[in-house]
């Protein structure tokens, strides 16, 4: 197993169905409870563990997950409301070392609860036409709503696996 991609790289079906979306939304709906169960009682020592040398700590991973979901939610909503909006990237590495990343992880879990609730609400009523809507990422080019929902679910699971690897070390 490549610890950089413990659940594999993002795989999006060529033809995303509404059933695919519902499966991804189920993962997103239950994510914060599973994350909280994993990190809720960790000591500072455990929160400072990494899944590989040079990687982010468990604490940084939890904050990164919230930061990323926030950015991806905004992109999803823009794709649904604007005609092919151009969205900026964000420097994950710089965000990961800002002063707010030393806060207790609960602050990011609370954030994720709200963001994921909004994502699920937004996603439940997507139509096939909406799945094809796009935004243009400054670096990565055009991305469909369907692919963004897939990434929202995959990204959280990807980093939960990283956290579990770090805690097993």
C-alpha positions as CSV (number, residue, x, y, z in Angstrom):
1,X,0.0,0.0,0.0
2,X,1.2,3.5,-0.8
3,X,0.6,5.4,2.4
4,X,0.2,8.6,0.4
5,X,-3.0,7.1,-1.1
6,X,-4.1,4.5,1.5
7,X,-7.6,4.2,-0.1
8,X,-6.2,4.7,-3.7
9,X,-6.4,7.7,-5.8
10,X,-9.7,9.4,-6.6
11,X,-11.7,7.2,-9.1
12,X,-14.7,8.8,-10.7
13,X,-16.9,6.8,-13.1
14,X,-17.0,8.0,-16.6
15,X,-20.8,8.4,-16.3
16,X,-21.7,9.5,-12.8
17,X,-25.2,8.5,-11.8
18,X,-27.6,10.0,-9.2
19,X,-27.1,6.7,-7.4
20,X,-23.3,7.4,-7.2
21,X,-24.1,10.8,-5.8
22,X,-26.3,9.3,-3.1
23,X,-23.6,6.8,-2.1
24,X,-21.1,9.6,-1.8
25,X,-23.5,11.7,0.2
26,X,-24.0,8.8,2.7
27,X,-20.3,8.8,3.3
28,X,-20.2,12.6,3.8
29,X,-23.3,12.5,6.1
30,X,-21.6,10.1,8.5
31,X,-18.1,11.4,8.3
32,X,-17.9,13.8,11.2
33,X,-19.2,11.2,13.6
34,X,-16.6,8.7,12.4
35,X,-13.8,11.4,12.5
36,X,-14.9,12.5,16.0
37,X,-14.9,8.8,17.2
38,X,-11.3,8.5,15.9
39,X,-9.8,11.7,17.3
40,X,-12.1,12.8,20.2
41,X,-10.0,11.4,23.1
42,X,-6.5,11.8,21.7
43,X,-3.8,13.3,23.7
44,X,-1.5,16.1,22.4
45,X,1.1,13.5,21.8
46,X,-1.2,11.4,19.6
47,X,-2.5,14.6,17.8
48,X,1.2,15.3,16.9
49,X,1.7,11.9,15.2
50,X,2.2,11.6,11.5
51,X,1.4,8.8,9.0
52,X,4.8,9.1,7.4
53,X,7.9,11.2,7.8
54,X,7.4,14.8,6.7
55,X,3.6,14.5,6.6
56,X,1.1,16.6,8.5
57,X,0.2,15.8,12.0
58,X,-3.1,14.3,12.9
59,X,-4.1,17.8,14.2
60,X,-3.1,19.4,11.0
61,X,-4.9,16.8,9.0
62,X,-8.2,17.4,10.9
63,X,-7.9,21.2,10.3
64,X,-6.9,20.6,6.6
65,X,-10.0,18.4,6.1
66,X,-12.2,21.3,7.3
67,X,-10.3,23.9,5.2
68,X,-10.6,21.7,2.1
69,X,-14.3,20.9,2.5
70,X,-15.0,24.6,3.0
71,X,-13.2,25.5,-0.3
72,X,-14.8,22.6,-2.2
73,X,-18.3,23.4,-0.9
74,X,-17.9,26.9,-2.2
75,X,-16.7,25.7,-5.6
76,X,-19.7,23.3,-5.7
77,X,-22.2,26.0,-4.9
78,X,-20.6,28.4,-7.4
79,X,-20.8,25.8,-10.1
80,X,-24.5,25.4,-9.4
81,X,-25.3,29.1,-9.4
82,X,-22.9,30.7,-11.9
83,X,-22.0,29.9,-15.4
84,X,-18.6,28.2,-15.4
85,X,-17.0,30.4,-12.7
86,X,-13.3,30.6,-12.3
87,X,-12.2,29.6,-8.8
88,X,-8.8,30.1,-7.2
89,X,-6.7,27.3,-5.7
90,X,-5.5,27.6,-2.2
91,X,-2.1,26.9,-0.8
92,X,-2.8,23.9,1.4
93,X,0.8,23.9,2.8
94,X,0.4,27.6,3.9
95,X,-3.0,27.1,5.3
96,X,-1.7,24.1,7.3
97,X,0.7,26.3,9.3
98,X,-1.5,29.2,10.1
99,X,-2.1,30.0,13.8
100,X,-5.7,28.6,13.7
101,X,-4.2,25.1,13.1
102,X,-3.1,24.9,16.8
103,X,-6.7,25.2,17.9
104,X,-8.3,22.1,19.4
105,X,-9.5,19.8,16.6
106,X,-13.1,20.1,17.8
107,X,-13.2,23.6,16.2
108,X,-12.7,22.0,12.8
109,X,-15.0,19.1,13.5
110,X,-17.8,21.5,14.3
111,X,-17.1,23.4,11.1
112,X,-17.2,20.1,9.2
113,X,-20.6,19.2,10.8
114,X,-22.1,22.3,9.3
115,X,-20.4,22.2,6.0
116,X,-21.1,18.5,5.4
117,X,-24.8,19.0,6.4
118,X,-25.0,21.8,3.8
119,X,-23.2,19.6,1.2
120,X,-25.7,16.7,1.8
121,X,-28.7,19.1,1.6
122,X,-27.4,20.6,-1.6
123,X,-26.5,17.2,-3.1
124,X,-29.7,15.3,-2.3
125,X,-31.7,17.1,-5.0
126,X,-29.1,17.4,-7.7
127,X,-30.4,16.6,-11.2
128,X,-28.5,14.9,-14.0
129,X,-28.2,18.2,-15.8
130,X,-26.7,19.8,-12.7
131,X,-24.1,17.0,-12.4
132,X,-22.7,18.3,-15.8
133,X,-22.4,21.9,-14.6
134,X,-18.7,23.0,-14.3
135,X,-16.4,25.5,-12.7
136,X,-12.9,26.2,-13.9
137,X,-10.1,25.8,-11.3
138,X,-7.2,28.2,-12.0
139,X,-4.8,25.3,-11.9
140,X,-6.7,22.1,-12.6
141,X,-9.1,23.4,-15.4
142,X,-12.8,22.5,-15.8
143,X,-14.3,20.3,-13.1
144,X,-17.9,19.0,-13.1
145,X,-20.3,19.0,-10.2
146,X,-20.3,15.2,-10.4
147,X,-16.5,15.0,-10.0
148,X,-16.6,17.6,-7.2
149,X,-19.1,15.5,-5.1
150,X,-17.0,12.4,-5.7
151,X,-13.9,14.3,-4.5
152,X,-15.7,15.7,-1.4
153,X,-16.4,12.1,-0.3
154,X,-13.1,10.7,-1.3
155,X,-11.0,13.5,0.2
156,X,-12.4,13.0,3.7
157,X,-12.0,9.2,3.6
158,X,-8.5,9.6,2.2
159,X,-7.4,11.7,5.2
160,X,-9.3,9.6,7.8
161,X,-7.2,6.7,6.6
162,X,-4.1,8.8,7.0
163,X,-5.1,9.6,10.6
164,X,-5.7,5.9,11.4
165,X,-2.3,5.0,10.0
166,X,-0.6,7.7,12.1
167,X,-2.4,6.5,15.2
168,X,-1.3,2.9,14.6
169,X,2.4,4.0,14.3
